[in-house]
Amino acid sequence: MEGSWSPERAFFLLGEMGQEYGLPFEARPLVYPLFRYLSALAARAEELNLTAFKSPEERLLYAVSEALVLAAFLPEGGYPLADLGPGGGIPGLVLKLARPELEIVLYEAHPGRVAFLEEMIAELGLSGIRAVNCHLGRTFPEERFPVVVARGYGSVEKFVRHARALLAPPGQAFYLWRQEVEPYGRPEGLEILGEIPFALPQGRGLRKLLLFGLSP
Ligand SMILES: C[S@@+](CC[C@H](N)C(=O)[O-])C[C@H]1O[C@@H](n2cnc3c(N)ncnc32)[C@H](O)[C@@H]1O
C-alpha cells in the first residue's frame, strides 16, 4: 500500500528492495539523494513531458528499482560508462548514487531534460557524471566506453545499434528491457551474452536485463 512520500517511506521501500534483490549496497546513504531527486522530478515531470511519471513512490518501485538491479550486475570498479537516452535520469543518475566510482556520461536528445539533469547533478553535489545534449544516430561523440547502458530507448535493436557505435573493447552493453512495451527487433552488431529476468517489487511485473558484448 502507498504511504505518504517522505524520506522515511523511501528508506522503508529501499530496505525492502535491498532484501528482495540482495543488493550489495546500503539503503541509508541512498535515501536523501533519491528522495530529493524523485521529489524534484515529480515537480518537473509535466514540464519535461515525462508522461510515464505517476508519483515518486511509483518511480522508485519501477525505474529506480530496475536501475539498482543494474547497478548490482555491472562489472566492479570505476570506469567510463555511457547511458543512452536517460530522460529524467534513469538509469545513469541512480547508478551514480549506488556506484559513485563510475564515470558516467548521460547522452540525451531532449535539451530540457539535459538541463534538468545538469541541475540535479549540481544540486546533489555529484562529480564524475555529466549530461550531454546529443541525438545519437544523427551524430556520435568521439568518446568510446567499455560499458554502455540504457532503459526505455525505443527497442533493443536501436540500443544495440547505438551501443555498438560507442563501445570500446572488450565492451559490454546492458539493457533494461520492458518486454511488454518495447519491441526486441533484430539486434545486429553485438552478441547476446545473457538474459537476467527479475521481478519488480511488490508484484509490479517482470523485467529482463539483457547483456550484450562485442563479437570476438
Ligand atoms: C522513453 S524515455 C526513457 C527515459 C529513461 N531512460 C527511463 O527509462 O525512464 C526515452 C529517452 O531517450 C531519449 N532518446 C531517444 N532517442 C535518442 C537518441 N537517438 N539520442 C539521445 N537520446 C535519445 C528521449 O529524448 C527520451 O528522453
The ligand as an SDF file (V2000), in Angstrom:
LIG
                    3D

 27 29  0  0  0  0  0  0  0  0999 V2000
   11.1220    6.6480  -23.0220 C   0  0  0  0  0  0  0  0  0  0  0  0
   12.3340    7.7810  -22.4890 S   0  0  0  0  0  0  0  0  0  0  0  0
   13.1630    6.7840  -21.2970 C   0  0  0  0  0  0  0  0  0  0  0  0
   13.9380    7.6090  -20.3380 C   0  0  0  0  0  0  0  0  0  0  0  0
   14.6900    6.8230  -19.2710 C   0  0  0  0  0  0  0  0  0  0  0  0
   15.7800    6.0540  -19.8550 N   0  0  0  0  0  0  0  0  0  0  0  0
   13.7820    5.9460  -18.4720 C   0  0  0  0  0  0  0  0  0  0  0  0
   13.8880    4.7350  -18.5780 O   0  0  0  0  0  0  0  0  0  0  0  0
   12.9540    6.4930  -17.7120 O   0  0  0  0  0  0  0  0  0  0  0  0
   13.4970    7.7870  -23.8390 C   0  0  0  0  0  0  0  0  0  0  0  0
   14.5140    8.8990  -23.7440 C   0  0  0  0  0  0  0  0  0  0  0  0
   15.5250    8.6510  -24.7030 O   0  0  0  0  0  0  0  0  0  0  0  0
   15.8150    9.8520  -25.3860 C   0  0  0  0  0  0  0  0  0  0  0  0
   16.2850    9.4480  -26.7250 N   0  0  0  0  0  0  0  0  0  0  0  0
   15.6070    8.7260  -27.6520 C   0  0  0  0  0  0  0  0  0  0  0  0
   16.3580    8.5510  -28.7500 N   0  0  0  0  0  0  0  0  0  0  0  0
   17.5400    9.1690  -28.5160 C   0  0  0  0  0  0  0  0  0  0  0  0
   18.7150    9.3440  -29.2850 C   0  0  0  0  0  0  0  0  0  0  0  0
   18.8190    8.8320  -30.5240 N   0  0  0  0  0  0  0  0  0  0  0  0
   19.7600   10.0250  -28.7370 N   0  0  0  0  0  0  0  0  0  0  0  0
   19.6560   10.5310  -27.4660 C   0  0  0  0  0  0  0  0  0  0  0  0
   18.5520   10.4100  -26.7040 N   0  0  0  0  0  0  0  0  0  0  0  0
   17.5050    9.7380  -27.2130 C   0  0  0  0  0  0  0  0  0  0  0  0
   14.4960   10.6200  -25.4160 C   0  0  0  0  0  0  0  0  0  0  0  0
   14.6830   12.0110  -25.5860 O   0  0  0  0  0  0  0  0  0  0  0  0
   13.9210   10.2660  -24.0470 C   0  0  0  0  0  0  0  0  0  0  0  0
   14.3010   11.1910  -23.0600 O   0  0  0  0  0  0  0  0  0  0  0  0
  1  2  1  0
  2  3  1  0
  2 10  1  0
  3  4  1  0
  4  5  1  0
  5  6  1  0
  5  7  1  0
  7  8  2  0
  7  9  1  0
 10 11  1  0
 11 12  1  0
 11 26  1  0
 12 13  1  0
 13 14  1  0
 13 24  1  0
 14 15  1  0
 14 23  1  0
 15 16  2  0
 16 17  1  0
 17 18  1  0
 17 23  2  0
 18 19  1  0
 18 20  2  0
 20 21  1  0
 21 22  2  0
 22 23  1  0
 24 25  1  0
 24 26  1  0
 26 27  1  0
M  CHG  2   2   1   9  -1
M  END
$$$$
